[in-house]
Amino acid sequence: MFDGPVDALWIENMNTVLDDNKKLCLNSGQMISLTPRMTMMFEVEDLAVASPATVSRCGMVYMEPESLTLVPFYVSWLNTLPPKVSNCKPIVEKFRKLFEDNLVDACYFLRKQMPEIVKTVDNNVAQSCMRIIDCFMANYYESEVKRVSQDAIDQLSSMISPIFFFGMTWSIGCTTNSQGRERFDKWLRDRMKNYKMDFPEERTIYDYCFDTTKQEWVGWFDTVPAYECDTKVSYNEIVVPTLDSIRMKYLTKTLVMNNKHCLMPGPTGVGKSVYIQELVTFQMPEEYLTLSITFSA
């Protein structure tokens, strides 16, 4: 693994080892062959002094994220929808229109109006939005024992907008602080009005989850059973659900059960480990196994 800036001299000397024969030619005349299992990887800042020959040998095309834009991300994502869904052109066009009208604007609003605790990049938060939507699409894959009816596809068509805005809320809209969330709440509500969506007025967009079974927005506390304290457990084992813990566990469970990786950041002592341990130990289906690894500070 080569890390750091590209030097004009040594990168040109690497040309022979980057060829198919994988031979490293030393100044002494000695030649060292790399084994088939060896791979050379370059993580560089830029390719300012690398020749086209070196670039082609490395098999990489370097583009600035700004020049790439977000369009290729959602265009390629639309090709990954379940077959039954992708065959329904109105649904595909709805998704395309939603991404065209809102994705770039949302990322722009994030950069200009929403201070971030940990900096993100546009393509990553956009892909996070698509991963959350993917979780809702998982029920529409057919198998040997499962068939997706036309009625289910018709119902999905009416839920596209709420699913999209829910995904946007918990990807683009969730990396900011409380002031940024207030701004995003107002911005997103104005966007929702363009699609004639009935969204509750009482609280913010962060206080509601979209229930696909009821096809309506419900409060987060309505997604879990009423809390009853178990008198048999010791005091230090009592975990009272809060709005944040319910949201975190819901999103984590939804993503993990659909084979999406999760990383839960946050300040020390807010209960991340406790909530995740509770989720993976007691609230996941039986086919999931837990491996806990502790790292020292």
C-alpha positions in Angstrom: 0.0 0.0 0.0 1.6 3.3 -1.1 0.3 6.3 0.7 1.2 10.0 0.1 1.9 12.3 -2.8 3.0 10.9 -6.2 6.6 11.6 -7.0 7.4 12.0 -10.7 10.6 9.9 -10.6 9.5 6.8 -8.6 6.1 6.5 -10.1 7.7 6.2 -13.6 10.1 3.6 -12.2 7.0 1.6 -11.1 5.8 1.1 -14.7 7.4 -2.4 -15.2 6.0 -3.7 -11.9 2.6 -2.4 -12.7 2.6 -4.3 -16.1 1.1 -7.7 -16.5 4.5 -9.4 -15.9 4.8 -7.7 -12.4 8.6 -7.4 -12.5 10.4 -4.9 -10.3 13.6 -3.7 -12.0 16.3 -2.4 -9.6 19.2 -0.1 -10.4 21.6 -3.0 -9.9 20.0 -4.8 -12.8 18.3 -7.3 -10.6 14.7 -8.2 -11.3 12.2 -9.2 -8.7 8.9 -10.8 -9.7 5.8 -10.3 -7.6 3.7 -13.4 -6.9 0.2 -13.6 -8.3 -1.2 -13.0 -4.9 0.5 -9.7 -4.4 -1.3 -6.5 -5.4 0.0 -2.9 -5.3 -2.5 -0.3 -4.2 -2.0 3.5 -4.4 -3.9 5.9 -2.1 -2.7 9.3 -3.4 -3.7 12.9 -3.0 -3.6 13.7 -6.8 -2.1 12.5 -10.1 -0.6 15.8 -11.0 2.8 14.4 -12.0 1.7 10.9 -13.1 1.8 10.1 -16.8 -1.2 8.6 -18.7 0.7 5.4 -18.9 1.0 5.1 -15.1 -2.7 6.0 -14.7 -3.8 3.3 -17.2 -1.5 0.7 -15.6 -3.0 1.4 -12.2 -6.5 0.9 -13.7 -7.9 4.1 -12.2 -9.8 7.1 -13.4 -9.5 10.1 -11.1 -12.4 12.5 -10.9 -13.3 15.3 -8.5 -16.6 14.6 -6.7 -17.8 18.1 -7.7 -17.4 17.3 -11.4 -19.0 13.9 -11.1 -22.2 15.3 -9.5 -24.9 13.2 -7.8 -26.7 12.2 -11.0 -24.7 9.0 -11.8 -25.4 7.8 -8.2 -29.2 7.8 -8.4 -29.3 6.8 -12.1 -27.3 3.7 -11.4 -29.3 3.1 -8.2 -32.5 3.0 -10.2 -31.1 0.0 -12.1 -30.8 -2.0 -8.8 -34.5 -1.8 -7.9 -36.4 -5.2 -7.6 -37.5 -6.6 -11.0 -41.2 -6.2 -10.2 -40.6 -2.6 -9.1 -38.3 -1.7 -12.0 -40.9 -3.0 -14.5 -43.4 -0.5 -13.2 -42.4 2.6 -15.1 -44.5 5.1 -13.0 -42.6 4.1 -9.9 -39.2 4.4 -11.5 -40.2 7.8 -12.9 -41.5 9.0 -9.5 -38.1 8.1 -7.9 -36.2 9.7 -10.7 -38.3 12.9 -10.4 -37.9 13.0 -6.6 -34.1 12.6 -6.9 -33.8 15.2 -9.7 -35.9 17.8 -7.8 -34.6 17.3 -4.3 -31.3 15.5 -3.9 -28.8 18.2 -5.1 -30.8 21.0 -3.4 -30.9 19.1 -0.1 -27.1 18.6 -0.2 -26.6 22.3 -1.0 -28.9 23.3 1.9 -26.8 20.9 4.1 -23.6 22.6 3.2 -24.9 26.2 3.5 -27.4 26.1 6.4 -26.7 23.0 8.6 -23.5 22.9 10.7 -22.1 19.3 10.9 -20.6 17.8 14.0 -18.6 15.4 11.8 -18.1 16.5 8.3 -19.6 14.4 5.5 -19.4 14.4 1.7 -22.4 14.7 -0.7 -22.0 11.3 -2.4 -21.9 9.4 0.9 -25.0 11.0 2.4 -26.8 10.5 -1.0 -25.9 6.8 -1.0 -27.1 6.6 2.7 -30.5 7.9 1.5 -30.6 5.2 -1.2 -29.6 2.5 1.3 -32.5 3.4 3.6 -34.9 3.3 0.6 -33.4 -0.1 -0.3 -34.6 -1.4 3.0 -38.2 -0.6 2.1 -37.7 -2.2 -1.3 -36.5 -5.5 0.2 -40.1 -6.8 0.5 -40.6 -6.6 -3.2 -38.1 -9.2 -4.2 -39.6 -12.5 -5.4 -38.4 -15.9 -4.4 -39.4 -19.5 -4.8 -41.8 -19.3 -2.0 -42.8 -15.6 -2.3 -44.7 -13.8 -5.1 -45.2 -10.1 -5.2 -48.8 -9.2 -6.3 -49.8 -6.3 -8.5 -51.8 -4.9 -5.6 -48.6 -4.7 -3.5 -46.9 -2.8 -6.4 -49.9 -0.4 -6.7 -49.8 0.3 -2.9 -46.0 0.9 -3.2 -46.7 3.5 -5.9 -48.7 5.6 -3.4 -45.9 5.4 -0.8 -42.9 6.5 -2.9 -42.8 10.1 -1.8 -43.1 9.4 2.0 -40.4 6.6 1.7 -38.1 9.0 -0.2 -38.5 11.9 2.3 -38.0 9.5 5.3 -34.8 8.3 3.7 -33.6 11.9 3.1 -34.4 12.8 6.7 -32.2 10.1 8.2 -29.3 10.5 5.8 -28.9 14.1 4.6 -30.8 15.6 7.4 -29.4 13.8 10.4 -25.7 14.8 10.5 -26.3 18.3 11.8 -27.0 19.7 15.3 -30.4 20.7 16.8 -30.4 24.2 15.1 -29.6 22.6 11.8 -32.5 20.1 12.3 -34.9 23.0 12.9 -33.9 24.6 9.6 -34.0 21.3 7.7 -37.5 20.5 9.1 -38.9 23.8 7.7 -37.1 23.3 4.4 -38.3 19.7 3.9 -41.9 20.5 4.9 -42.0 23.1 2.1 -40.7 20.5 -0.3 -43.4 18.0 0.9 -46.1 20.4 0.0 -45.2 20.1 -3.6 -46.2 16.5 -3.5 -49.4 17.0 -1.6 -48.2 14.9 1.3 -50.2 14.8 4.6 -47.5 15.3 7.3 -48.4 15.9 11.0 -47.9 19.5 12.0 -47.4 18.9 15.8 -43.8 18.0 15.9 -40.7 17.9 13.6 -40.0 15.5 10.8 -37.5 13.8 13.2 -40.3 12.8 15.5 -42.2 10.6 13.0 -41.6 7.2 11.3 -43.3 6.2 8.1 -45.3 2.9 8.7 -45.7 1.1 5.4 -48.3 -1.3 6.9 -50.6 1.6 7.9 -49.3 3.8 5.1 -49.1 6.8 7.4 -46.7 8.7 9.6 -46.6 7.5 13.2 -44.8 8.8 16.2 -41.6 6.9 17.2 -43.1 5.8 20.5 -46.0 4.2 18.6 -43.5 1.9 16.9 -42.6 0.1 20.2 -44.6 -1.5 23.0 -45.4 0.6 26.0 -42.6 0.4 28.5 -43.0 -1.6 31.7 -40.1 -1.7 34.2 -39.1 -5.3 35.1 -38.9 -5.4 38.9 -36.7 -8.5 38.8 -33.7 -6.8 37.2 -31.1 -4.8 39.2 -31.0 -1.0 39.0 -28.0 -0.8 36.7 -29.7 -3.1 34.2 -32.8 -1.0 33.7 -32.8 0.6 30.2 -35.7 3.1 29.7 -36.4 3.8 26.0 -36.1 7.4 24.9 -36.8 9.0 21.5 -33.2 8.8 20.5 -32.8 5.2 21.5 -35.9 4.1 19.7 -34.8 5.9 16.5 -31.3 4.5 16.7 -32.4 0.9 17.3 -35.0 1.1 14.5 -32.6 2.4 11.9 -29.8 0.0 13.0 -32.1 -3.0 12.9 -33.6 -2.0 9.6 -30.2 -1.6 8.0 -28.5 -4.6 9.5 -31.4 -6.9 8.5 -31.0 -5.7 4.9 -27.2 -6.3 4.9 -26.2 -2.7 5.2 -23.2 -1.7 7.3 -23.7 0.5 10.3 -21.5 2.8 12.3 -22.9 4.5 15.4 -20.9 7.6 16.4 -21.6 9.9 19.4 -20.2 11.4 22.5 -19.1 9.2 25.5 -21.7 8.0 28.0 -24.9 8.5 26.0 -25.6 4.7 25.9 -24.6 3.7 22.4 -23.0 0.4 23.5 -25.9 -0.4 25.9 -28.6 0.2 23.2 -26.7 -1.8 20.5 -26.1 -4.7 22.9 -29.7 -4.7 23.9 -30.7 -4.7 20.2 -28.4 -7.4 19.0 -28.9 -9.6 22.0 -32.7 -9.5 22.5 -34.4 -7.9 19.5 -32.9 -9.4 16.4 -34.3 -12.5 14.7 -32.8 -15.9 15.7 -30.7 -16.4 12.6 -28.5 -13.4 13.7 -25.4 -14.2 15.8 -23.5 -11.5 17.8 -19.7 -11.2 18.0 -18.6 -8.5 20.4 -15.1 -7.1 20.2 -13.8 -4.6 22.7 -11.0 -2.2 21.9 -9.0 -0.4 24.5 -8.8 3.4 24.6 
